[in-house]
Amino acid sequence: MKIQLKRKHMTKLFASRDDIEHACVKVMASPQPTTDTFDFEAHKDAAVERYEKLRPFCEEFADVMFSILDEVLETRGIKVASIESRAKPLNSFGKKASEPSPSDPSQPKYKDPLSEIQDLTGARIITFFPSTIDQIDRMIAEEFVVIEKTNKADLLLEKERFGYQSVHYIAKLKPNRTSLPEYRRFADLVAEIQVRTILQHAWAEIEHDIQYKSVQTIPSLIRRRFMSLAGLLELADREFQAIQDEDEHLRQAARISVEEGKLESVEITPDALKAYLDKRLGPDRRMTPFSYHWTAEQLRKMGFANFRQIDECIANYDDDQVSRIVWGSRQGQLTRFDLLLLAGMGEQYLKRYPFNQSEGFKKSESIRLDRLRDGGIEIRDYAPPHE
């Protein structure tokens, strides 16, 4: 009965049996929807499952990369803001593993994500100044086997995109390291090393929250603000670099002036103070940078403007002698210098010293003055002239 009904229905739609047969042939010849589409979700799940087993090994490699970078940078005297290392998080790996191919969106970008994705282990070096990036570039080239180097700034310019400027390296350990037992098992692993300045890193951190990244799609008003911000960040990086360069120039000029005895032109800075005292009293490696900074600050508060005034104040005193009179032994560089100032300034030292309101300070310094007098040391009354 069902067959008869279907036949009756079909004869109503078509004029003859020939028409029906022709229609069936036409339907069979037409393209049929395919069910053989790529399963991106299954591809991602399988890749994540494999990576989850490997990830602890990548974490160990990340620790190794951190240790090597930290040690090499310190050995070479390259000062950086921070070093970071990590194994790629599972969710981040899964997202990358399921990316479609740019040339064929119906297929995955990575057929074998575990072997094709090269940043399973990553390290990041953040510098204070752009010039340090060049130093790190030479270090990486000498300490690692660099497989690939990419300057993100160049790519951004090519694609007309906003974003952070940084240099990325795909690298592996050199044979001289992997020949050692502790590094041998990491011989086949690669890591991504990112190098950028603090300001470039600041942009990178907020970039994830920026909706517009293409010049073509961003509204003109926001585009102008983005361009202004990008310009400000680049200008700030350059200015910080210029300040560092000028500071180093001034430090070198101050050291030369101290060495040549041109003290009236040398401002009182921690670096210049160290250079002056090293020459006048002899070097003392026990002194810390903070100690020179603190002492330079106190000298300025007491009215000293340059090292000519300091030199006049402590002229003709023997630092070893005054130290042994007061303490009974030869003290450290800055302690001896402080006693020279006390002898040269006398009561002016008690009046001008920043902590002169303390009763304990007054008592202790008065005792030292008495010891110097009793030891036959001439106590003067030097006061830095007002300029």
Order of alpha helices (4+ residues) and beta strands (2+ residues): alpha-alpha-alpha-beta-alpha-alpha-beta-alpha-beta-alpha-beta-alpha-beta-alpha-alpha-alpha-alpha-alpha-alpha-alpha-alpha-alpha
